[in-house]
Amino acid sequence: MERHYDIVIVGGGPAGVATALSAQSTYPGKKIALIRREDIAMIPCGIPYILHTLARVEDDILPDEPLKSKGIEIIVDTVEGRDGNVLLMERSGRISYDRLVLATGSVPFVLPIPGIDREGVYFVRKEKTYLEQLKRAASEAQQVVVIGGGFIGVEVTDELVKAGKQVTLIEKLPHLLPLAMDPEFGEMVEAELKGMGVTVRVGESVQEIVGNGKVTGVRLEDGTHIPADLVIVSAGYRPNVELAQKFGLKYDERYGILVDEYLRTSDQTVFAVGDCAAKKHFFTGEFSKVMLASTAMAEGRLAGSNLFSIKVVRKYPGVLGSFSTKAGRLAFGVSGITEMAARELGIDYIVGTAEAVDRHPGKLPGASKIYVKLLFARYSHTLLGAQVRGGDSVGEMVNMFATMILSKMTDMDIDVLQIGTHPLLTPSPLVYPVLNATVSAILKGQGTG
């Protein structure tokens, strides 16, 4: 039996859902199906918090109601191949389409470490059943080793130590969050975690995961043995290009399915969005490994609107990369390029920094120090990147920085911003750190800072 849909989306994460909803609103008369392997979809960014903050894995479910309420059909099955414009399904026969969108996401990178397949070694996967097993294992464990000090590794560590576990976090590069933030911010994260009782080992690699069947610990390259009854590997993700391979689409093993600026693949009837799609960096135009739900949803909205004709013109080239996370009491965020990246790219830049309390007066409840580091191009004066550490307001500050960078605002544009402040919500207008960091950069550029 063969069923036909105008639009078929393969993948049920944020990119797939955003594509389906965008397509339905743009083409309300089209018949749309979303195919996913899992009966229940998870919210990717919330997965670390199932280990402690969320009582149940079910509390992190991505709801189906927004899709069902719009008449979008959900098919739980696996795509095994393609015959022209017909998908060959594992259980539900043949499904034909006019437009196909691949939103197959990413899969954890498996480090080539001996013993990585032992019982008690887990990855941060996006599958409900697997996560339930991980949650049970974490609740029973006492000594945990987390391999990988990026955002997910830091968040998993934070959750585990709050749950009363003895945690060792291992990162092979010299500081935490090494691919996203400058060293001083990684050191701030490290200090916060150490203050919570975490053992942090940076600049060290795991040589072997040891045990007799079940994991009993890890051995580092220098021979150090760290006992553990649970190991969680968070060493990054790679794009899921399995279907691209089967369909004969052009792809790059490291970066994903090759797409044009409107997310069309080498087959013009097939689109790719989210983690599985290759991305170009906003500043360099080179391939980027940025994998974010916010980027995936933006791509999904764009692709969904343009499946049959260009209705929404893409406004900017490439991905920027805006992140935020929290460790202990401190939140950290970054948007754009870091000082390390600017050096590697040979960009001539100026740094401005400032620190202030995010309430005024600073004795008000909930006050915390906000530290801001801004990077400006020396000659064009445009904002290139921003990093921030502080309280919960960091999350929205990162979005503000992203808007500034995408709008190519200069130091003088920012210096004359008309900002809103309030004693209970923001720093004092006299010491507003975004403005003061900008002034710091302006003075350095003039040789007076």
WOJONOR-V755084 format. One record per run of one state. SS is the DSSP state (a for helix, b for strand, c for the rest). FROM is the first residue (numbers start at 1). LEN is the number of residues. If there is no record, write none. Layout:
# WOJONOR-V755084
SS/FROM/LEN
SS/FROM/LEN
This chain:
# WOJONOR-V755084
c/1/1
b/2/9
c/11/3
a/14/13
c/27/5
b/32/5
c/37/5
b/42/1
c/43/1
a/44/8
c/52/5
a/57/4
b/61/1
c/62/3
a/65/4
c/69/4
b/73/4
c/77/2
b/79/5
c/84/2
b/86/4
c/90/4
b/94/9
c/103/3
b/106/3
c/109/5
b/114/1
c/115/4
b/119/1
c/120/1
b/121/3
c/124/4
a/128/13
c/141/2
b/143/5
c/148/3
a/151/12
c/163/3
b/166/6
c/172/11
a/183/13
c/196/3
b/199/4
c/203/3
b/206/6
c/212/2
b/214/7
c/221/4
b/225/3
c/228/2
b/230/4
c/234/3
b/237/3
c/240/2
a/242/6
c/248/3
b/251/2
c/253/3
b/256/2
c/258/6
b/264/1
c/265/5
b/270/3
c/273/1
a/274/3
b/277/1
c/278/1
b/279/3
c/282/5
b/287/2
c/289/4
a/293/13
c/306/13
b/319/1
c/320/2
b/322/6
c/328/2
b/330/7
c/337/2
a/339/7
c/346/3
b/349/9
c/358/11
b/369/9
c/378/4
b/382/9
c/391/3
a/394/13
c/407/3
b/410/1
a/411/5
c/416/17
a/433/13
c/446/4
